[in-house]
Amino acid sequence: MAGFGRFSAPRRVLHKTVPSEGNTGSAERRGSVSFSVSLPMETTECTLSVLSDDTGEIRNYAVYDGKITLSCEELCGGACDGLFFYKFIVKTQSGSYEIVRAADGISDTLRDRRDGFDGAFVLTVYEKRNNPPSWLYGGIIYHIFVDRFFRGGDEPCREDAVINGDWENGIPPYVKKPGDRLDNNVFFGGDLYGIIKKLPYISSLGVTCIYLSPVFEAYSNHKYDTGNYDKVDDMFGGEEAFSSLADECEKCGIKLILDGVFNHTGDDSIYFNRRGRYGNGGAYRDRNSPYYEWYHFTEYPEKYESWWGIDVLPRVMSDTPSYKAYIFGEKGVIRKRLREGVGGFRLDVADELSDEFLSELKTAAETEKKDCVIIGEVWENAAEKISYGRRRKYLRGKELDSVMNYPIRTAIISYLREGDCAAFLKNVTAVYDEYPPEAQSVLMNIIGTHDTERIITALAGESPVGKSQDEKAVYKMTDEQYEKGAELVKAAYLLSMVLPGVPCIYYGDEAGMQGYSDPFNRRPYIWGRENTELIAFYRKLGEIRKREKALFLGDMRVVYIDRDILCIERTSGSELICAVVNRSADEYVYSSDMVSEELICGTRASKISIKPMSCALIKAPDDKNEYGVYKTI
């Protein structure tokens, strides 16, 4: 019979790491970590070999009876944190072997001994934060691209801006081919007052935090080309609207996270001023400008370093002392906005910012507001990330509280669309083994962003490969694709909520908005044309998350996965909640000897149906409950 039983689901583990505080692949520096390994019967000697990624030093420790405990301070050699690769070297009468991670990234394997640490296990030693942003634990984030959410006021239009009045059918301007120039000066009129008017709707989704796309003065509609960090853009309502939004959010129990774009500014900015909008000052027009030292000119003034060669985004030398003082000094941008009630910042292109910059920014932010949150835009495994030839230290306690969870987005889409179990397990294992618990608690669990395809399109739409920009601009899913996609979106959102972290809703995903990636994922919100069934599902999960603490405080385990069925458990004390996704064309049944409750629809029974292409969230009587999920005959 197809399916599984809870306690009979297969597991294959040769070794186990148990920190005194942390999870299997991370440990707090003031604690210790215990390693255990299952050895072949003919073993004559076992050694734990540990490589410090920071220093290159290799230490070897004798292992007796398959167990050894080390203090993290000993591993770090006096440092506050570290990243370590380790393996077990096993000698037997027949030869020398080593136990490392298998190629699937999930299980362990015994192989012939070799030099180096390729395939080795990973251990992150981190410094625990005294005042973590616990206000975000168990919350839900709503990500808003301001210009496309809702028109709430009557803000003045800049002379060189263009207003597209077709909110319902307007298509954002786009380039015909990569490398073409686009002004990005077409606006649809969304503003901060519009967000205020829609706060009741946002609250109804269970949202506890709003993450805003950049709001500071800038030429473009996206505002990633900052013109003035000290001023909220007038077309968004200016400082008055921002202050009102902060006040109204506080009344609703909602925090604000701002988008911090600190790797580059706009060329049309008070700092660079290439176009002369800000008078005769600015680095481009005046070598004596206080901002001149922020930029790197190779041939003044026309040739300068820019982000990815995009000349409208001159790159800032962010480690320049005067720039750091401007951004996070006592009177700087970060501390000013935190004083105004902001809960934290998401840092754009964090890979481009130095460890020193990130560390000093975080220290300054915590000095101003001890429980603020700093989240980085990092697309890969942040524990092992290498950028520009250097291993990054994002999650070791001094730089970022957490990151955007792109690896899990990839895992969710790969599984739901293709049934790719290996990709799902590999990404889930890497993230939740190697990230410290504090980082996991505030992971931004995205399934869609302003940089990616709309989730419904990613799950069930046609591939964009081979399509022209004109074709992408007008593409609509068929009714059959859309119906399937809506069911898969429910499963994707459920998984983003059940996996450790904070689910993040990209505006309109909950309403069934379609679209390929930028700019087709940035259309105006479809007010009055929403998928109400999908919104009701999001609201229901928001209600459940508020009352079921196991969903964000509990331990997580992937109980079972195959191409058809996925089951993930969260347990806290005696509480047990399991999420089941059925991506097959067959009905499955959750079966238990005791009555369980399906939390989404409210069914209470010992047997609960899980229909084809659907999902369920089931609360069992206690954590010792035996259950199974089987295909109906």
C-alpha positions as CSV (number, residue, x, y, z in Angstrom):
1,M,0.0,0.0,0.0
2,A,1.4,3.4,-1.0
3,G,2.1,5.7,2.0
4,F,4.0,5.6,5.3
5,G,3.7,5.0,9.0
6,R,5.1,7.7,11.3
7,F,7.5,5.4,13.2
8,S,8.4,3.2,10.3
9,A,9.4,6.1,7.9
10,P,13.0,5.4,6.8
11,R,16.0,7.2,8.3
12,R,19.7,6.7,7.5
13,V,22.2,8.4,9.9
14,L,25.7,7.2,10.6
15,H,26.7,10.1,12.8
16,K,25.0,12.6,15.0
17,T,26.0,16.0,16.4
18,V,24.3,17.2,19.6
19,P,25.3,20.7,20.8
20,S,24.5,21.8,24.3
21,E,22.6,24.6,22.7
22,G,21.8,24.9,19.0
23,N,20.9,22.3,16.4
24,T,22.8,19.5,14.7
25,G,25.0,21.7,12.6
26,S,25.4,24.8,14.8
27,A,26.5,25.4,18.4
28,E,26.6,28.4,20.7
29,R,30.2,29.4,21.5
30,R,29.8,29.2,25.2
31,G,28.6,25.6,25.0
32,S,29.9,22.3,23.9
33,V,29.1,19.8,21.1
34,S,28.9,16.1,21.3
35,F,29.7,14.0,18.2
36,S,28.7,10.3,17.9
37,V,29.3,7.9,15.1
38,S,28.2,4.4,14.2
39,L,31.4,2.5,13.3
40,P,32.0,-0.7,11.3
41,M,32.5,-3.8,13.5
42,E,36.1,-4.2,12.5
43,T,37.1,-0.6,13.4
44,T,40.5,-0.5,15.2
45,E,40.8,3.3,15.4
46,C,38.6,6.4,14.9
47,T,39.6,10.0,14.6
48,L,37.5,13.2,14.4
49,S,39.3,15.5,11.9
50,V,38.3,19.1,12.1
51,L,39.2,21.9,9.7
52,S,38.8,25.6,10.8
53,D,37.6,27.5,7.7
54,D,38.8,30.7,9.3
55,T,42.4,29.7,10.0
56,G,43.0,26.6,7.9
57,E,44.2,24.7,10.9
58,I,43.3,21.0,11.1
59,R,42.9,19.4,14.5
60,N,42.5,15.6,15.1
61,Y,40.8,14.1,18.1
62,A,40.8,10.4,19.1
63,V,37.2,9.0,19.3
64,Y,36.5,6.2,21.7
65,D,33.4,4.1,21.7
66,G,32.1,6.3,18.8
67,K,31.6,9.4,21.0
68,I,33.5,12.6,21.8
69,T,32.5,16.0,23.3
70,L,34.4,19.2,22.7
71,S,33.9,22.7,24.0
72,C,33.2,25.3,21.3
73,E,35.8,27.6,22.9
74,E,38.4,24.9,22.2
75,L,37.2,24.6,18.6
76,C,37.3,28.3,18.1
77,G,40.8,28.7,19.7
78,G,39.9,32.0,21.4
79,A,37.7,33.4,18.6
80,C,34.1,34.3,19.2
81,D,32.8,32.2,16.3
82,G,33.8,30.0,13.5
83,L,32.9,27.7,10.6
84,F,34.3,24.2,10.7
85,F,34.3,21.2,8.4
86,Y,34.8,17.8,9.9
87,K,34.9,14.1,9.0
88,F,35.5,10.8,10.8
89,I,38.6,8.8,9.8
90,V,38.1,5.1,10.4
91,K,40.8,2.5,10.4
92,T,40.0,-1.1,10.0
93,Q,42.0,-4.3,9.3
94,S,41.0,-4.0,5.7
95,G,42.0,-0.3,5.2
96,S,41.4,3.3,6.0
97,Y,38.1,5.0,5.4
98,E,36.2,8.2,6.2
99,I,32.6,9.0,7.1
100,V,31.3,12.2,5.3
101,R,28.2,13.6,3.9
102,A,26.8,11.6,1.0
103,A,26.4,13.3,-2.4
104,D,22.7,13.8,-1.8
105,G,23.5,16.2,1.1
106,I,21.1,14.3,3.3
107,S,22.6,11.0,4.5
108,D,26.1,10.0,5.5
109,T,28.4,7.6,3.6
110,L,31.5,5.6,4.2
111,R,34.2,6.0,1.5
112,D,37.9,5.3,1.0
113,R,40.1,7.9,2.8
114,R,41.2,10.9,0.8
115,D,43.0,14.2,1.4
116,G,40.9,17.3,1.9
117,F,37.5,18.0,3.3
118,D,35.2,17.8,0.2
119,G,31.9,16.4,1.4
120,A,32.7,17.0,5.0
121,F,30.1,17.8,7.6
122,V,29.6,21.5,8.6
123,L,29.5,23.1,12.0
124,T,28.7,26.7,12.6
125,V,29.8,28.2,16.0
126,Y,27.9,31.4,16.7
127,E,27.6,34.0,19.4
128,K,24.1,34.2,20.8
129,R,22.4,37.6,20.9
130,N,21.3,38.9,24.3
131,N,18.1,40.6,23.0
132,P,16.9,38.8,19.9
133,P,14.0,40.2,17.9
134,S,11.5,37.9,19.5
135,W,8.6,40.1,18.5
136,L,9.0,38.6,15.0
137,Y,8.8,35.0,16.3
138,G,5.6,33.3,15.2
139,G,4.7,36.3,13.0
140,I,3.8,36.8,9.4
141,I,5.5,39.4,7.1
142,Y,3.7,41.2,4.2
143,H,6.0,42.5,1.5
144,I,4.7,45.6,-0.3
145,F,6.0,47.2,-3.5
146,V,4.7,50.6,-2.6
147,D,3.9,52.1,-6.1
148,R,1.7,49.1,-7.0
149,F,-0.3,48.4,-3.8
150,F,-3.0,51.0,-3.5
151,R,-3.6,54.7,-4.2
152,G,-4.6,56.4,-1.0
153,G,-3.7,60.0,-1.3
154,D,-3.3,62.7,-3.9
155,E,0.4,63.2,-4.0
156,P,2.1,65.5,-6.5
157,C,3.6,64.0,-9.5
158,R,7.2,64.9,-10.3
159,E,7.6,66.7,-13.6
160,D,9.8,64.0,-15.1
161,A,7.6,61.1,-13.9
162,V,4.8,59.5,-16.0
163,I,1.6,58.3,-14.4
164,N,-0.1,55.2,-15.8
165,G,-3.7,55.6,-14.9
166,D,-4.7,52.0,-16.0
167,W,-4.6,50.3,-12.6
168,E,-6.5,47.3,-13.7
169,N,-4.8,46.4,-17.0
170,G,-1.6,48.5,-17.1
171,I,1.6,46.7,-17.9
172,P,4.9,48.1,-16.4
173,P,7.3,49.2,-19.0
174,Y,10.0,46.6,-19.9
175,V,13.1,46.2,-22.0
176,K,12.9,44.2,-25.2
177,K,16.3,42.5,-24.6
178,P,18.8,42.4,-21.7
179,G,21.0,45.4,-21.6
180,D,18.5,47.8,-23.1
181,R,18.0,51.0,-21.1
182,L,14.8,51.6,-19.2
183,D,14.0,54.8,-17.3
184,N,11.7,53.2,-14.7
185,N,9.9,56.5,-14.3
186,V,6.4,55.2,-15.0
187,F,4.3,55.2,-11.8
188,F,0.8,53.7,-11.0
189,G,0.3,55.9,-8.0
190,G,0.5,53.6,-5.0
191,D,1.6,55.4,-1.8
192,L,1.9,55.0,2.0
193,Y,-1.5,56.4,2.6
194,G,-2.8,53.6,0.5
195,I,-1.2,51.1,2.8
196,I,-2.8,52.9,5.8
197,K,-6.2,52.5,4.2
198,K,-5.6,48.8,3.6
199,L,-4.3,48.0,7.1
200,P,-7.5,46.2,8.1
201,Y,-7.1,43.9,5.1
202,I,-3.4,43.3,5.8
203,S,-4.2,42.6,9.5
204,S,-6.9,40.1,8.4
205,L,-4.2,37.9,7.0
206,G,-2.5,37.5,10.4
207,V,0.3,39.9,9.4
208,T,2.5,41.2,12.2
209,C,5.2,42.9,10.1
210,I,5.2,44.9,6.9
211,Y,8.3,44.9,4.8
212,L,8.3,47.9,2.5
213,S,10.2,48.3,-0.8
214,P,12.5,51.4,-0.6
215,V,10.6,54.5,0.4
216,F,13.4,57.1,0.3
217,E,13.4,59.8,-2.4
218,A,14.6,58.4,-5.7
219,Y,14.0,58.9,-9.5
220,S,12.6,55.4,-10.2
221,N,9.4,53.7,-9.3
222,H,11.3,51.0,-7.5
223,K,13.5,53.4,-5.4
224,Y,16.5,51.1,-5.4
225,D,18.4,54.2,-6.8
226,T,18.3,56.3,-3.6
227,G,18.3,60.0,-4.2
228,N,18.1,61.1,-0.6
229,Y,18.2,58.8,2.4
230,D,17.0,61.6,4.7
231,K,13.7,62.1,2.9
232,V,10.7,59.8,2.2
233,D,9.7,60.3,-1.4
234,D,7.0,62.9,-1.9
235,M,5.2,60.7,-4.5
236,F,4.7,58.2,-1.7
237,G,3.3,60.8,0.7
238,G,6.6,62.1,2.2
239,E,7.6,62.2,5.8
240,E,4.0,62.9,7.0
241,A,2.6,59.8,5.4
242,F,5.5,57.7,6.7
243,S,4.9,59.0,10.3
244,S,1.2,58.3,10.0
245,L,1.9,54.8,8.7
246,A,4.2,54.0,11.6
247,D,1.6,55.3,14.1
248,E,-1.3,53.3,12.5
249,C,0.8,50.1,12.2
250,E,1.6,50.4,15.9
251,K,-2.1,50.6,16.7
252,C,-2.6,47.4,14.7
253,G,0.3,45.6,16.4
254,I,2.3,45.6,13.1
255,K,6.0,46.5,12.9
256,L,7.7,48.0,9.9
257,I,10.9,46.7,8.2
258,L,12.5,49.1,5.7
259,D,14.6,48.2,2.7
260,G,18.1,49.5,3.2
261,V,19.9,50.0,-0.1
262,F,23.5,50.9,1.1
263,N,25.7,49.4,-1.6
264,H,24.9,52.0,-4.2
265,T,22.9,55.2,-4.7
266,G,21.2,56.6,-7.7
267,D,23.2,58.7,-10.2
268,D,20.3,61.2,-9.8
269,S,21.0,61.8,-6.1
270,I,22.1,64.5,-3.7
271,Y,25.3,62.5,-3.3
272,F,26.3,61.9,-6.9
273,N,24.1,64.4,-8.8
274,R,24.9,63.4,-12.4
275,R,21.8,65.0,-13.8
276,G,22.1,68.2,-11.9
277,R,18.7,67.9,-10.1
278,Y,20.4,68.9,-6.8
279,G,22.3,72.0,-8.0
280,N,26.0,72.2,-8.4
281,G,27.0,69.8,-5.6
282,G,27.5,66.1,-5.6
283,A,30.5,63.8,-6.4
284,Y,29.9,63.9,-10.1
285,R,30.0,67.7,-10.3
286,D,32.3,68.7,-7.6
287,R,35.6,67.0,-6.5
288,N,35.3,69.0,-3.3
289,S,31.9,67.5,-2.4
290,P,31.8,65.8,0.9
291,Y,30.4,62.8,-1.0
292,Y,33.2,62.6,-3.5
293,E,35.2,60.1,-1.4
294,W,32.2,57.7,-1.4
295,Y,32.7,56.8,-5.0
296,H,35.4,55.3,-7.2
297,F,36.1,57.3,-10.4
298,T,38.4,55.7,-12.9
299,E,38.2,58.7,-15.3
300,Y,36.5,61.7,-13.7
301,P,33.6,62.3,-14.0
302,E,32.3,60.0,-16.8
303,K,33.8,56.7,-15.7
304,Y,33.1,55.3,-12.3
305,E,32.4,52.0,-10.6
306,S,28.7,51.1,-10.6
307,W,26.7,48.1,-9.4
308,W,26.9,45.4,-12.1
309,G,28.0,48.0,-14.6
310,I,24.6,49.8,-14.4
311,D,25.6,53.5,-14.7
312,V,22.5,54.9,-13.0
313,L,23.6,53.0,-9.9
314,P,27.0,54.3,-8.9
315,R,28.6,51.9,-6.3
316,V,29.4,53.4,-2.9
317,M,32.7,52.5,-1.2
318,S,30.7,51.6,1.8
319,D,33.7,51.2,4.2
320,T,34.5,54.9,3.8
321,P,34.3,56.3,7.4
322,S,32.2,59.3,6.5
323,Y,29.7,57.1,4.6
324,K,29.4,54.7,7.6
325,A,28.8,57.6,9.9
326,Y,26.1,58.9,7.5
327,I,24.3,55.5,7.4
328,F,24.6,54.3,10.9
329,G,26.3,56.9,13.1
330,E,24.4,58.4,16.0
331,K,22.5,60.8,13.7
332,G,22.6,58.4,10.8
333,V,19.8,56.9,8.6
334,I,19.5,53.6,10.5
335,R,19.3,55.0,14.0
336,K,17.0,57.9,12.9
337,R,14.4,55.5,11.5
338,L,14.6,53.1,14.4
339,R,13.9,56.0,16.7
340,E,10.8,56.8,14.6
341,G,9.4,53.3,15.4
342,V,10.8,51.1,12.6
343,G,11.4,47.5,13.7
344,G,14.4,46.8,11.5
345,F,15.9,46.7,8.1
346,R,16.3,44.3,5.2
347,L,19.7,44.9,3.6
348,D,19.7,44.9,-0.2
349,V,22.5,42.9,-1.9
350,A,24.2,42.0,1.4
351,D,26.9,40.1,-0.5
352,E,28.3,43.5,-1.7
353,L,28.7,44.8,1.8
354,S,31.8,44.0,3.8
355,D,31.8,42.0,7.1
356,E,33.1,45.2,8.8
357,F,30.2,47.3,7.5
358,L,27.6,44.7,8.4
359,S,29.0,44.2,11.9
360,E,29.2,47.9,12.7
361,L,25.7,48.5,11.3
362,K,24.3,45.8,13.4
363,T,26.0,47.1,16.5
364,A,24.7,50.6,15.9
365,A,21.2,49.3,15.2
366,E,21.1,47.3,18.5
367,T,22.5,50.3,20.4
368,E,19.5,52.3,19.2
369,K,16.9,49.6,19.6
370,K,18.0,46.4,21.4
371,D,15.5,44.1,19.7
372,C,15.6,45.4,16.2
373,V,16.0,42.9,13.3
374,I,18.6,43.0,10.5
375,I,17.8,40.6,7.6
376,G,20.1,40.3,4.6
377,E,19.3,39.6,0.9
378,V,21.3,36.4,0.4
379,W,20.2,34.0,-2.3
380,E,22.4,31.0,-1.3
381,N,23.2,29.0,1.8
382,A,24.2,31.8,4.1
383,A,26.2,29.6,6.5
384,E,28.6,28.5,3.8
385,K,28.3,31.5,1.4
386,I,31.5,32.7,-0.4
387,S,31.3,36.1,-2.2
388,Y,34.1,37.8,-4.0
389,G,36.5,35.0,-2.9
390,R,35.7,35.3,0.8
391,R,33.7,33.2,3.2
392,R,31.0,35.3,4.7
393,K,30.2,35.4,8.4
394,Y,26.5,36.4,8.2
395,L,25.0,34.2,10.8
396,R,27.7,33.9,13.4
397,G,26.0,36.5,15.6
398,K,27.6,39.9,14.7
399,E,26.3,40.7,11.2
400,L,22.8,39.6,10.3
401,D,20.0,38.2,12.4
402,S,18.9,36.2,9.4
403,V,18.4,36.2,5.6
404,M,15.8,35.8,2.9
405,N,15.2,32.1,2.6
406,Y,15.7,31.6,-1.1
407,P,17.0,28.0,-0.8
408,I,13.7,27.0,0.7
409,R,11.7,28.8,-1.9
410,T,13.7,26.8,-4.5
411,A,13.0,23.6,-2.5
412,I,9.3,24.2,-2.3
413,I,8.9,25.0,-6.0
414,S,11.1,22.1,-7.1
415,Y,9.0,19.7,-5.1
416,L,5.5,21.0,-5.8
417,R,6.1,21.5,-9.5
418,E,8.4,18.6,-10.4
419,G,8.2,16.2,-7.4
420,D,11.9,16.7,-6.8
421,C,12.4,15.1,-3.4
422,A,16.2,15.2,-3.5
423,A,16.3,19.0,-4.0
424,F,13.8,19.5,-1.3
425,L,15.6,17.4,1.3
426,K,19.0,18.7,0.4
427,N,18.0,22.4,0.8
428,V,16.0,21.7,4.0
429,T,18.8,19.7,5.5
430,A,21.5,22.3,4.7
431,V,19.5,25.3,6.0
432,Y,18.0,23.8,9.1
433,D,21.1,21.9,10.1
434,E,23.6,24.7,9.6
435,Y,21.7,27.9,10.6
436,P,21.7,28.8,14.3
437,P,18.2,28.5,16.0
438,E,18.0,32.3,16.4
439,A,18.6,32.8,12.7
440,Q,16.0,30.1,11.9
441,S,13.4,31.9,14.1
442,V,13.4,35.0,11.9
443,L,14.2,33.5,8.5
444,M,12.2,35.4,5.9
445,N,10.4,32.4,4.4
446,I,9.6,33.8,0.9
447,I,7.8,32.0,-1.9
448,G,7.6,35.1,-4.0
449,T,9.4,38.5,-4.1
450,H,9.8,41.5,-6.4
451,D,12.8,39.7,-8.0
452,T,11.1,36.4,-8.8
453,E,8.2,35.0,-10.8
454,R,4.8,35.2,-9.1
455,I,4.4,32.0,-7.1
456,I,1.3,30.8,-8.9
457,T,3.1,31.2,-12.3
458,A,6.2,29.5,-11.0
459,L,4.2,26.5,-9.8
460,A,1.9,25.9,-12.7
461,G,2.5,28.4,-15.5
462,E,4.5,27.8,-18.7
463,S,8.2,28.2,-18.5
464,P,9.5,31.6,-19.5
465,V,12.4,30.1,-21.3
466,G,12.2,30.9,-25.0
467,K,9.5,33.6,-24.6
468,S,10.1,37.1,-25.8
469,Q,9.5,40.0,-23.4
470,D,6.4,40.9,-25.4
471,E,5.1,37.4,-24.9
472,K,5.9,37.5,-21.2
473,A,4.1,40.8,-20.8
474,V,0.7,39.5,-22.0
475,Y,1.0,35.9,-20.8
476,K,-2.0,34.5,-18.9
477,M,-2.3,31.0,-17.5
478,T,-5.1,28.8,-18.8
479,D,-8.0,28.1,-16.5
480,E,-6.7,24.6,-15.9
481,Q,-3.2,25.9,-15.1
482,Y,-4.6,28.6,-12.8
483,E,-6.8,26.2,-10.9
484,K,-3.9,23.8,-10.3
485,G,-1.6,26.6,-9.5
486,A,-4.0,28.0,-6.8
487,E,-4.1,24.6,-5.0
488,L,-0.3,24.4,-5.2
489,V,0.0,28.0,-3.8
490,K,-1.9,26.8,-0.8
491,A,0.6,24.0,-0.3
492,A,3.5,26.3,-0.8
493,Y,2.3,28.8,1.7
494,L,1.6,26.0,4.2
495,L,5.1,24.8,3.8
496,S,6.6,28.3,4.3
497,M,4.6,28.4,7.5
498,V,5.4,25.0,8.9
499,L,9.2,25.2,8.2
500,P,11.1,27.2,10.8
501,G,11.1,30.9,10.0
502,V,8.5,33.6,9.3
503,P,6.3,33.2,6.3
504,C,6.5,36.2,4.0
505,I,3.6,37.1,1.6
506,Y,4.6,39.1,-1.5
507,Y,1.6,41.5,-2.0
508,G,-1.0,39.9,-4.3
509,D,0.3,36.4,-4.1
510,E,-2.5,35.7,-1.7
511,A,-4.9,37.0,-4.3
512,G,-3.7,34.8,-7.1
513,M,-1.7,37.4,-9.1
514,Q,0.2,36.1,-12.0
515,G,3.3,37.1,-13.8
516,Y,6.9,36.3,-14.8
517,S,9.8,38.0,-13.1
518,D,10.6,41.7,-13.0
519,P,8.8,43.8,-14.1
520,F,5.8,41.5,-14.8
521,N,5.7,40.5,-11.1
522,R,5.2,44.1,-10.1
523,R,1.7,44.8,-11.6
524,P,-0.8,46.8,-9.5
525,Y,-2.7,44.8,-6.9
526,I,-5.9,43.3,-8.4
527,W,-8.4,45.0,-6.0
528,G,-11.9,43.7,-6.7
529,R,-10.7,40.8,-8.8
530,E,-9.0,38.7,-6.1
531,N,-9.1,35.0,-5.7
532,T,-11.3,35.1,-2.6
533,E,-10.9,31.3,-1.9
534,L,-7.1,31.7,-1.8
535,I,-7.3,34.8,0.5
536,A,-9.6,32.8,2.8
537,F,-7.0,30.1,3.0
538,Y,-4.3,32.6,3.9
539,R,-6.5,34.1,6.5
540,K,-7.2,30.7,8.0
541,L,-3.5,29.9,8.3
542,G,-2.9,33.3,9.9
543,E,-5.5,32.5,12.6
544,I,-4.0,29.0,13.2
545,R,-0.4,30.4,13.5
546,K,-1.5,32.8,16.2
547,R,-2.8,30.1,18.5
548,E,-0.6,27.0,17.6
549,K,2.7,27.8,19.2
550,A,4.2,24.5,18.0
551,L,4.3,25.9,14.5
552,F,7.1,28.3,15.4
553,L,8.5,27.1,18.8
554,G,8.5,23.4,18.1
555,D,11.1,21.0,16.7
556,M,10.8,20.3,13.0
557,R,11.2,16.9,11.2
558,V,10.6,15.8,7.7
559,V,8.8,12.5,8.5
560,Y,8.3,11.3,4.9
561,I,8.7,12.4,1.3
562,D,8.2,10.9,-2.1
563,R,6.9,12.3,-5.4
564,D,3.3,12.1,-4.2
565,I,3.3,12.8,-0.4
566,L,5.3,15.0,1.9
567,C,4.8,15.1,5.7
568,I,6.5,17.5,8.1
569,E,6.1,17.5,11.8
570,R,6.4,20.3,14.4
571,T,6.5,19.2,18.0
572,S,6.6,21.2,21.2
573,G,6.3,19.4,24.5
574,S,3.4,17.0,24.1
575,E,2.0,19.0,21.1
576,L,2.2,17.5,17.6
577,I,1.2,19.1,14.4
578,C,1.9,17.6,11.0
579,A,1.5,19.2,7.6
580,V,0.7,16.8,4.8
581,V,1.0,17.7,1.1
582,N,-0.6,15.5,-1.5
583,R,0.6,16.5,-5.0
584,S,-0.7,13.3,-6.7
585,A,-3.9,12.6,-8.6
586,D,-5.0,10.1,-5.9
587,E,-6.8,10.6,-2.6
588,Y,-4.8,9.8,0.6
589,V,-6.1,9.2,4.1
590,Y,-4.5,10.2,7.4
591,S,-5.2,7.4,9.8
592,S,-4.7,7.2,13.5
593,D,-6.1,5.1,16.4
594,M,-7.0,8.4,18.1
595,V,-9.1,11.3,17.0
596,S,-7.1,14.1,15.4
597,E,-8.2,17.6,14.2
598,E,-7.6,19.0,10.7
599,L,-7.0,22.6,11.6
600,I,-7.9,24.2,8.3
601,C,-11.4,22.8,7.8
602,G,-12.0,21.8,11.4
603,T,-12.6,18.1,10.8
604,R,-12.2,15.9,13.9
605,A,-11.8,12.2,13.2
606,S,-9.4,9.2,13.3
607,K,-9.4,9.1,9.5
608,I,-9.0,12.4,7.6
609,S,-9.1,12.5,3.8
610,I,-6.4,14.4,1.9
611,K,-7.7,15.0,-1.6
612,P,-5.6,15.0,-4.8
613,M,-3.5,18.1,-5.2
614,S,-4.2,19.5,-1.8
615,C,-2.7,19.9,1.7
616,A,-3.8,19.4,5.3
617,L,-2.6,20.6,8.7
618,I,-3.4,18.0,11.4
619,K,-3.1,18.3,15.1
620,A,-2.6,15.0,16.9
621,P,-3.7,14.2,20.5
622,D,-0.1,14.1,21.7
623,D,3.5,13.7,20.4
624,K,3.5,9.9,20.9
625,N,0.6,9.4,18.6
626,E,1.2,6.8,15.9
627,Y,-0.4,7.7,12.5
628,G,0.0,6.9,8.9
629,V,-0.9,8.4,5.6
630,Y,-2.0,5.9,2.9
631,K,-3.4,6.0,-0.6
632,T,-7.1,4.9,-0.7
633,I,-7.9,1.8,-2.6
